[in-house]
Amino acid sequence: MASMATFTNFLPKQTPYLPPISKPTPLNFNLLPTPKENHLLHKLYTVSRRAAVVAKSSAAPAGVEKVSRDERVQKVHSIAEFDEALKKAKNRLVVVEYAASDVENSAQIYPFMVELSRSCSDVDFLLVMGDESEATRALCAREKIDQVPHFTFYKSMEKIHEEEAIGPEQLEGDVLYYGDSHSAVVQLHSREDVEKLIADHKSDGQLIVLDVGLKHCGPCVKVYPTVIKLSRSMKGTVVFARMNGDENDSCMQFLSDMEVVEVPTFLFIRDGVIAGRYVGSGKGELIGEILRYQGVRVTY
């Protein structure tokens, strides 16, 4: 059965919908390494976190450098550097991994963040080694980080989401959900945006699929990569759009007017009329409903 969330029982922080990569490890700031120990630990961490990425390039032609390039992930060493990075990002999504040199789980997830940094050029990625120094310890204390690996998402210098002990799939889903600004999915921020979208496609014969969710909704994050893929494969026949109901009062009022009480809810709109809806995060069910409203006979 497809999962969903309701306004009555919705909690800001959902249990991860995929099995976590492992349990988070507590940061023990009473055991900060000496400068020499820190150098060795950081070297070990660097080697292990790159191993998975380097392996992919082992079959490269002669003369091609077989070294992982993670230069898009900025290493942050102090509160001042951290605040400056957030300020410089402006309204772009910033993804921060808090890690520790001697925690294997931090090393396991890092290569996947490097891969995401390469494909998501409009998202900034930061790495904070919590056990690197007193300065990074102070940063973790200020941000209330006591377990690693821990991921925090920022926009316009404000924390919008955080997760710990997550796997690669959920990390990718989070980045796509909170940082999407370049896909074919139209981002709607008010009732007026919805009305304009409907008016623009009232007579072109295209089906509008409006994905209505909430900012911290686990099932909404889970299904969003599918929405992006469908927006590409169905371009020209289906228009995909998204609205976060808790973004502002206008969005919340729209959800109330549409009697949306569970999320994600997908509204199907054709010729200026809301023809139906699907409530849930099942990928197969969503595709089936879209095909059905496209006139394709679907048997469940």
C-alpha positions as CSV (number, residue, x, y, z in Angstrom):
1,M,0.0,0.0,0.0
2,A,1.4,3.4,-1.0
3,S,2.5,5.6,2.0
4,M,1.2,9.0,2.6
5,A,1.0,11.7,5.3
6,T,-1.9,13.5,6.8
7,F,-2.1,17.0,8.3
8,T,-3.5,15.6,11.5
9,N,-0.7,13.1,12.2
10,F,2.1,14.7,10.2
11,L,5.4,15.0,12.1
12,P,8.1,17.4,10.9
13,K,10.7,14.7,10.9
14,Q,9.7,11.5,9.1
15,T,11.3,8.1,9.7
16,P,13.5,7.4,6.6
17,Y,11.5,5.5,4.0
18,L,14.6,3.4,2.9
19,P,16.7,1.2,5.2
20,P,19.5,3.5,6.6
21,I,23.0,3.0,5.6
22,S,23.6,2.3,9.3
23,K,22.9,3.8,12.7
24,P,24.5,7.2,13.3
25,T,27.6,7.3,15.5
26,P,27.7,9.8,18.5
27,L,30.4,12.4,18.3
28,N,32.7,12.2,21.3
29,F,34.3,15.7,21.6
30,N,36.1,14.6,24.7
31,L,38.3,12.5,22.5
32,L,39.5,15.0,20.0
33,P,42.7,13.7,18.3
34,T,46.0,15.3,18.6
35,P,47.2,17.2,15.4
36,K,49.3,14.2,14.4
37,E,46.4,11.7,15.1
38,N,44.0,14.0,13.2
39,H,46.2,14.1,10.2
40,L,46.4,10.3,10.0
41,L,42.7,9.8,10.6
42,H,41.8,12.4,8.0
43,K,44.1,10.6,5.6
44,L,42.4,7.3,6.3
45,Y,39.0,8.9,5.8
46,T,40.0,10.4,2.5
47,V,41.3,7.1,1.2
48,S,38.1,5.2,2.2
49,R,35.6,7.8,1.0
50,R,37.2,7.9,-2.4
51,A,37.5,4.1,-2.9
52,A,34.1,3.6,-4.4
53,V,34.5,6.5,-6.8
54,V,38.0,5.6,-7.8
55,A,37.0,2.0,-8.5
56,K,34.6,3.2,-11.2
57,S,37.5,4.8,-13.2
58,S,39.8,1.7,-13.0
59,A,39.1,0.9,-16.6
60,A,40.0,4.3,-17.9
61,P,42.2,4.5,-21.0
62,A,46.0,4.9,-20.6
63,G,47.0,8.4,-19.8
64,V,43.7,9.3,-18.1
65,E,44.1,10.3,-14.5
66,K,42.4,7.7,-12.2
67,V,41.8,10.0,-9.3
68,S,38.4,10.9,-7.8
69,R,37.7,14.6,-8.2
70,D,35.6,15.9,-5.4
71,E,36.5,19.6,-5.8
72,R,32.8,20.6,-5.9
73,V,32.5,19.5,-2.3
74,Q,33.8,22.4,-0.2
75,K,35.6,21.5,3.1
76,V,34.6,23.9,5.9
77,H,36.9,24.4,8.8
78,S,35.3,27.0,11.0
79,I,32.0,28.9,11.8
80,A,33.2,31.8,9.8
81,E,33.8,29.7,6.6
82,F,30.5,27.9,7.1
83,D,28.5,31.2,7.4
84,E,30.3,32.7,4.4
85,A,29.5,29.6,2.3
86,L,25.8,29.8,3.2
87,K,25.8,33.6,2.5
88,K,27.5,33.1,-0.9
89,A,25.0,30.4,-1.9
90,K,22.1,32.9,-1.6
91,N,18.9,31.1,-2.6
92,R,20.6,27.9,-3.9
93,L,20.3,24.7,-1.9
94,V,23.2,23.9,0.3
95,V,23.8,20.3,1.5
96,V,26.1,19.8,4.4
97,E,27.5,16.5,5.6
98,Y,28.8,16.4,9.1
99,A,31.3,13.6,9.4
100,A,34.1,12.2,11.6
101,S,37.5,10.9,10.5
102,D,37.2,7.6,12.3
103,V,33.6,6.8,11.5
104,E,33.2,4.2,8.7
105,N,29.6,5.2,8.0
106,S,30.7,8.8,7.1
107,A,33.2,7.4,4.6
108,Q,30.6,5.1,3.0
109,I,28.1,7.8,2.2
110,Y,30.6,10.5,1.1
111,P,31.3,9.1,-2.5
112,F,27.6,9.3,-3.3
113,M,27.6,13.0,-2.2
114,V,30.5,13.6,-4.5
115,E,28.6,12.0,-7.4
116,L,25.6,14.2,-6.7
117,S,27.8,17.3,-6.6
118,R,28.9,16.6,-10.2
119,S,25.4,16.1,-11.5
120,C,23.6,18.9,-9.5
121,S,25.6,21.9,-10.5
122,D,23.0,24.3,-9.0
123,V,23.4,22.8,-5.5
124,D,26.3,23.6,-3.2
125,F,27.8,20.8,-1.1
126,L,29.8,21.3,2.1
127,L,31.8,18.8,4.3
128,V,32.4,19.4,8.0
129,M,34.7,17.1,9.8
130,G,33.4,17.3,13.4
131,D,36.6,15.9,15.0
132,E,39.0,18.0,12.9
133,S,39.6,20.8,15.4
134,E,38.2,22.9,18.2
135,A,36.8,25.2,15.5
136,T,34.8,22.4,13.8
137,R,33.7,21.2,17.2
138,A,32.3,24.6,18.0
139,L,30.5,24.6,14.6
140,C,28.9,21.2,15.4
141,A,27.9,22.4,18.8
142,R,26.3,25.5,17.4
143,E,24.3,23.5,14.8
144,K,23.4,20.9,17.5
145,I,25.1,18.0,15.7
146,D,25.9,15.1,18.1
147,Q,25.8,12.1,15.7
148,V,27.3,11.4,12.3
149,P,26.9,11.1,9.4
150,H,24.3,13.9,9.6
151,F,23.0,15.9,6.6
152,T,21.5,19.3,6.8
153,F,19.9,21.3,4.0
154,Y,19.9,25.1,3.9
155,K,18.3,27.8,1.6
156,S,18.8,31.5,2.0
157,M,20.9,30.8,5.2
158,E,17.9,29.0,6.8
159,K,17.8,25.3,7.8
160,I,15.0,23.6,5.8
161,H,15.6,19.9,6.4
162,E,17.9,17.5,8.1
163,E,18.5,13.7,8.2
164,E,20.9,11.3,9.8
165,A,21.7,7.6,9.0
166,I,20.4,7.7,5.5
167,G,21.3,5.8,2.4
168,P,22.3,7.0,-1.1
169,E,18.8,6.7,-2.5
170,Q,17.3,8.9,0.1
171,L,20.1,11.4,-0.1
172,E,19.5,11.7,-3.8
173,G,15.8,12.0,-3.3
174,D,16.3,14.8,-0.7
175,V,18.6,16.7,-3.0
176,L,16.2,16.5,-5.9
177,Y,13.2,17.4,-3.8
178,Y,14.7,20.4,-2.0
179,G,17.0,21.6,-4.7
180,D,15.0,21.1,-8.0
181,S,15.2,24.3,-10.0
182,H,16.1,23.0,-13.5
183,S,13.8,20.1,-14.3
184,A,10.7,20.2,-16.4
185,V,8.5,20.2,-13.3
186,V,6.9,23.7,-12.9
187,Q,7.4,25.1,-9.4
188,L,4.2,26.8,-8.1
189,H,4.3,29.1,-5.1
190,S,0.7,30.5,-4.9
191,R,-2.9,30.0,-6.0
192,E,-2.3,32.6,-8.7
193,D,0.6,30.4,-10.1
194,V,-1.8,27.5,-10.3
195,E,-4.5,29.5,-12.1
196,K,-2.0,30.8,-14.6
197,L,-0.7,27.3,-15.4
198,I,-4.2,26.1,-15.9
199,A,-5.0,29.0,-18.2
200,D,-1.8,28.5,-20.2
201,H,-2.7,24.9,-21.0
202,K,-6.5,25.2,-21.2
203,S,-6.7,24.6,-24.9
204,D,-3.5,22.8,-25.8
205,G,-4.8,19.3,-24.9
206,Q,-2.1,18.6,-22.4
207,L,-2.8,16.9,-19.1
208,I,-1.6,18.8,-16.0
209,V,-0.4,16.7,-13.1
210,L,-0.1,18.8,-10.0
211,D,2.0,17.2,-7.2
212,V,0.8,18.7,-3.9
213,G,3.0,18.0,-0.8
214,L,4.7,19.4,2.3
215,K,8.3,20.4,2.9
216,H,9.2,17.6,5.3
217,C,7.0,14.8,4.0
218,G,8.9,11.6,3.6
219,P,6.5,10.0,1.0
220,C,6.6,13.3,-1.0
221,V,10.4,13.1,-1.2
222,K,10.2,9.4,-2.1
223,V,8.0,9.8,-5.2
224,Y,9.6,13.0,-6.5
225,P,12.4,11.5,-8.5
226,T,9.7,9.5,-10.4
227,V,7.9,12.8,-11.1
228,I,11.1,14.3,-12.5
229,K,11.6,11.2,-14.8
230,L,8.0,11.3,-16.0
231,S,8.2,15.0,-16.7
232,R,11.1,14.2,-19.1
233,S,9.6,11.1,-20.8
234,M,6.1,12.6,-21.2
235,K,7.2,16.1,-22.3
236,G,4.8,17.5,-24.9
237,T,1.8,15.5,-23.7
238,V,1.8,16.0,-19.9
239,V,2.7,19.1,-17.9
240,F,4.1,18.3,-14.4
241,A,3.9,20.9,-11.6
242,R,4.6,20.9,-7.9
243,M,3.4,22.9,-4.8
244,N,4.4,22.7,-1.2
245,G,1.3,23.4,0.8
246,D,3.2,24.7,3.8
247,E,5.3,27.2,1.9
248,N,3.0,30.1,2.6
249,D,-0.6,31.1,3.4
250,S,-1.7,31.2,-0.3
251,C,-0.5,27.6,-0.8
252,M,-2.2,26.4,2.4
253,Q,-5.4,28.0,1.4
254,F,-5.3,26.3,-2.0
255,L,-4.9,22.9,-0.3
256,S,-7.9,23.7,1.9
257,D,-10.0,24.8,-1.1
258,M,-9.0,21.6,-2.9
259,E,-9.9,19.5,0.2
260,V,-6.4,18.0,0.3
261,V,-6.0,16.3,3.7
262,E,-3.3,13.7,2.8
263,V,0.0,14.1,0.9
264,P,1.3,13.6,-1.6
265,T,-1.9,14.3,-3.6
266,F,-1.7,14.4,-7.4
267,L,-4.4,16.5,-9.1
268,F,-5.2,15.8,-12.7
269,I,-6.3,18.8,-14.7
270,R,-7.4,18.9,-18.3
271,D,-9.1,21.6,-20.4
272,G,-9.2,23.9,-17.3
273,V,-11.1,21.3,-15.2
274,I,-9.8,19.1,-12.3
275,A,-10.7,15.7,-13.6
276,G,-9.5,13.6,-10.6
277,R,-6.8,12.9,-8.1
278,Y,-4.5,10.2,-6.8
279,V,-3.4,10.1,-3.1
280,G,-0.2,8.2,-2.3
281,S,3.4,7.7,-3.3
282,G,3.2,4.4,-5.2
283,K,5.2,4.8,-8.4
284,G,3.3,2.2,-10.4
285,E,-0.1,3.5,-9.2
286,L,0.8,7.1,-10.2
287,I,2.0,6.1,-13.7
288,G,-1.2,4.0,-14.1
289,E,-3.4,7.0,-13.1
290,I,-1.6,9.3,-15.5
291,L,-2.1,6.8,-18.3
292,R,-5.8,6.5,-17.4
293,Y,-6.3,10.2,-17.6
294,Q,-4.5,10.1,-20.9
295,G,-7.2,7.8,-22.2
296,V,-5.1,4.6,-21.9
297,R,-7.0,1.6,-20.5
298,V,-5.2,0.4,-17.4
299,T,-6.0,-2.9,-15.6
300,Y,-4.8,-3.2,-11.9
